[in-house]
Amino acid sequence: MENRKHKEAIALLPDYDKLMVKLGTCPNLPEGVCDMRYSSLYAAFANIYALDGKLGKAKQYYEKYLQTNYSSTSEGRGMRIDYLLNTGQYQEALLYIKKDKQDLIAAGDTMSNDYTHYTLRHEAEAYIGLKNYQAAAENYKKMFILSDSLNSNEKQNTALELATLYETNEKDLQIKE
């Protein structure tokens, strides 16, 4: 899907269905795993069909997604956002993006790649679809600032790890001496 190979992805659907049937027969399967995987499958194919211009099929899969229990959980709720954006349902997408944003803020998880690259990017895309370019630009600015900060933190952590590793190697050499 990410490589725009929609037809190839659609061709995999029968194989995925067969695998899901096999998954359902696995012993000691945790409760809800199949529902979660079906939810993911349906949301992905709703989006793939929408990107491929097959909106009728996309809607069928979106309806299947909505019928899963997982789609109404906080974790499963965000799976619908790509479909909503790709079908021009920007206001509805913003509702779910804002719910996700609230969850991430409540969890203190706003300094993450998920927040930066998914939540804020999706929000910017919705604003662009609504022709609210100022709000989209503000989101892109937040993304830039957070990405810069995340990259800086990552570089600092890598430097600390290397310094610790170097110190450990130095101590090992001293012990050997």
Phi, psi and omega per residue, in radians:
M1 nan -0.795 -3.114
E2 -1.114 -0.450 3.129
N3 -1.654 0.221 3.116
R4 1.076 0.536 3.089
K5 -1.743 1.140 -3.024
H6 -1.124 -0.754 -3.106
K7 -1.114 -0.687 3.113
E8 -1.151 -0.688 3.120
A9 -1.143 -0.757 3.139
I10 -1.093 -0.643 3.137
A11 -1.128 -0.385 -3.140
L12 -1.410 -0.227 -3.045
L13 -0.975 -0.806 3.117
P14 -1.046 -0.693 3.108
D15 -1.114 -0.713 -3.138
Y16 -1.125 -0.712 3.106
D17 -1.047 -0.746 3.121
K18 -1.081 -0.739 3.132
L19 -1.130 -0.632 3.125
M20 -1.153 -0.661 3.086
V21 -1.094 -0.759 3.095
K22 -1.100 -0.738 3.130
L23 -1.019 -0.732 -3.127
G24 -1.091 -0.353 -3.132
T25 -1.667 -0.013 -3.137
C26 -1.170 2.366 3.100
P27 -1.270 2.670 3.097
N28 1.008 0.520 3.113
L29 -1.283 2.217 3.126
P30 -1.030 2.517 -3.120
E31 -1.083 2.350 3.073
G32 1.603 -0.138 -3.095
V33 -1.139 -0.797 3.136
C34 -1.105 -0.760 3.129
D35 -1.045 -0.731 3.131
M36 -1.111 -0.784 -3.122
R37 -1.176 -0.695 3.080
Y38 -1.117 -0.712 3.118
S39 -1.023 -0.804 3.124
S40 -1.098 -0.759 3.124
L41 -1.059 -0.890 -3.092
Y42 -1.110 -0.730 3.126
A43 -1.127 -0.744 -3.140
A44 -1.097 -0.787 -3.105
F45 -1.301 -0.492 3.003
A46 -1.048 -0.767 3.133
N47 -1.193 -0.766 -3.127
I48 -1.077 -0.802 3.121
Y49 -1.119 -0.654 3.100
A50 -1.103 -0.782 3.120
L51 -1.129 -0.521 -3.141
D52 -1.470 -0.027 3.107
G53 1.460 0.158 3.137
K54 -1.735 1.325 -2.990
L55 -1.184 -0.537 3.089
G56 -1.106 -0.835 3.106
K57 -1.129 -0.697 3.131
A58 -1.030 -0.790 -3.129
K59 -1.134 -0.669 3.096
Q60 -1.017 -0.815 -3.133
Y61 -1.220 -0.588 3.093
Y62 -1.134 -0.706 3.096
E63 -1.114 -0.693 3.082
K64 -1.096 -0.740 3.100
Y65 -1.004 -0.818 -3.114
L66 -1.097 -0.424 -3.140
Q67 -1.399 -0.191 3.111
T68 -1.389 2.647 3.081
N69 -1.176 -0.623 -3.066
Y70 -1.109 -0.516 -3.097
S71 -1.111 -0.367 -3.127
S72 -1.708 0.060 3.084
T73 -1.526 2.839 3.130
S74 -1.106 -0.578 3.132
E75 -1.287 -0.641 -3.076
G76 -1.513 -0.297 -3.069
R77 -1.056 -0.691 -3.062
G78 -1.224 -0.266 -3.121
M79 -1.101 -0.354 -3.081
R80 -1.454 -0.248 -2.968
I81 -1.111 -0.782 3.133
D82 -1.034 -0.773 3.122
Y83 -1.049 -0.823 -3.119
L84 -1.073 -0.739 3.112
L85 -1.143 -0.750 -3.086
N86 -1.303 -0.190 3.071
T87 -1.913 0.194 3.044
G88 1.339 0.300 -3.140
Q89 -1.640 1.132 -2.975
Y90 -1.180 -0.713 -3.140
Q91 -1.107 -0.781 3.121
E92 -1.140 -0.688 3.097
A93 -1.042 -0.756 -3.140
L94 -1.060 -0.626 3.104
L95 -1.038 -0.803 -3.118
Y96 -1.293 -0.597 3.083
I97 -1.102 -0.757 -3.134
K98 -1.144 -0.640 3.072
K99 -1.107 -0.778 3.103
D100 -1.073 -0.741 3.133
K101 -1.052 -0.781 3.126
Q102 -1.073 -0.733 3.116
D103 -1.087 -0.776 -3.133
L104 -1.155 -0.696 3.116
I105 -1.140 -0.761 3.131
A106 -1.088 -0.611 -3.140
A107 -1.458 -0.079 -3.119
G108 1.233 0.534 -3.040
D109 -1.957 0.816 -3.138
T110 -1.727 -0.002 3.052
M111 -1.893 1.003 -3.124
S112 -2.412 2.803 3.087
N113 -1.132 -0.618 3.111
D114 -1.034 -0.827 -3.134
Y115 -1.118 -0.783 -3.082
T116 -1.229 -0.909 -2.972
H117 -1.528 -0.297 3.116
Y118 -1.931 -1.084 -3.043
T119 -1.065 -0.958 -3.111
L120 -1.180 -0.665 3.115
R121 -1.138 -0.789 3.102
H122 -1.047 -0.727 3.140
E123 -1.099 -0.735 3.105
A124 -1.092 -0.744 3.123
E125 -1.075 -0.708 3.114
A126 -1.116 -0.751 3.120
Y127 -1.112 -0.677 3.088
I128 -1.094 -0.760 3.107
G129 -1.053 -0.560 3.109
L130 -1.529 0.043 -3.125
K131 1.095 0.505 3.043
N132 -1.739 1.374 -3.008
Y133 -1.224 -0.499 3.121
Q134 -1.168 -0.787 3.114
A135 -1.118 -0.676 3.107
A136 -1.103 -0.768 3.133
A137 -1.092 -0.671 3.106
E138 -1.109 -0.686 3.108
N139 -1.146 -0.746 3.115
Y140 -1.116 -0.614 3.086
K141 -1.121 -0.789 3.085
K142 -1.042 -0.741 3.133
M143 -1.052 -0.777 -3.132
F144 -1.075 -0.826 -3.108
I145 -1.104 -0.809 -3.135
L146 -1.160 -0.715 3.125
S147 -1.089 -0.748 3.116
D148 -1.063 -0.776 3.132
S149 -1.139 -0.744 3.115
L150 -1.099 -0.750 3.109
N151 -1.099 -0.726 3.125
S152 -1.094 -0.795 3.110
N153 -1.082 -0.701 -3.128
E154 -1.138 -0.733 3.110
K155 -1.113 -0.719 3.137
Q156 -1.136 -0.740 3.114
N157 -1.109 -0.708 3.110
T158 -1.108 -0.735 3.120
A159 -1.096 -0.728 3.114
L160 -1.126 -0.714 3.109
E161 -1.094 -0.760 3.130
L162 -1.149 -0.697 3.115
A163 -1.104 -0.733 3.115
T164 -1.117 -0.760 3.116
L165 -1.090 -0.757 3.118
Y166 -1.086 -0.783 3.114
E167 -1.050 -0.751 3.138
T168 -1.087 -0.770 3.123
N169 -1.101 -0.706 3.110
E170 -1.083 -0.748 3.136
K171 -1.165 -0.677 3.082
D172 -1.044 -0.737 3.118
L173 -1.133 -0.710 3.118
Q174 -1.121 -0.690 3.136
I175 -1.126 -0.751 3.130
K176 -1.085 -0.676 3.120
E177 -1.141 nan nan
